[in-house]
Amino acid sequence: MTVRRLAIVLLLLVVAVTASGCRKVVSNDLVENAIGGVLFSIAGVEVGVTCPENVTMATNNDFFCRTDISGRRGWILVLQHDDYGRMEFRRESPLPPESVEPLIEQFMQRQHGDRVQASCPGNVIEEAGELFTCALDDGREVRVRQVDGVAEFVFNLVGTRDA
């Protein structure tokens, strides 16, 4: 299966000089705002982004930023293409299962009045239309369809409870 890649190349002049000398560092505020803006335009909701501080601006000195989309956490890979601030942002890897499991548990509580724990497969593919199944601790399953490739899912309860 292929993973949908969020690949946006932005030219950012994000140079800051550290107190220790003339080392150029990435302005994490500008990178966070750029990533947040791109994800907002896709997801339609505010996105929290946290990038590491004092990252040296250098070709191939790539780093990860943490994202929070409506309580759903993930990672964005920031690729540095040169020493002048040209960067590309990618959501490279599948979502970890813990990004979907709490959503299923909330769905079960609200829609069915059941308190359950969900267990999803090792990786949740971030491609629109992708289907996967998560197990509930009471023997039932929830079929999950990834809607938008970012943070929207549809849940369908299947099966009956263990006696």
Phi, psi and omega in degrees: 000143177266149178258127178297132182254130173268103185236106180235124179261125179233137174269113182242126173266089191242045183274133171223146181258128179283162180293340184277359179155209184259023178289129177276133177237154178287134174281103184295332177298315180293319179294315179301316179294321179294313179297314179302320179294318179295313181293326176298318181294334179273310187273337180077013178226159177298142182235126174274133180229132177232119179248155179294153179267157174059038175280126180294133177280110182201147178306132178065013174270070186283158181206167180250144172243143179271138178240153175223110180247105180051044179086356179262121185262150178201188182229145173240129176273129177252116180261126177265118184271340179204185181269010187242007174104008177278118186227158176231138180251134179222143168262089192282317191254161176298157176294144173289152183300331181294351176279339183253326185306313178298328179293320178294316180298320176295317177303313182296321180294313183287314187275331187235355180069019183253134173263112183223166172248136181257150176225114183257164180298167185311323179220142179255118183288137183263042181246131180305134180090350181295138180245143173205166184238137177243142180269146173255152184289355178258012177097347179274173177230158174237124174272133185241133174243125177282121187272307190246002181078004180232288190213017181242131183229155171243132182248139175228119179282131177230149177091175179241161181292150171293145180286000000 
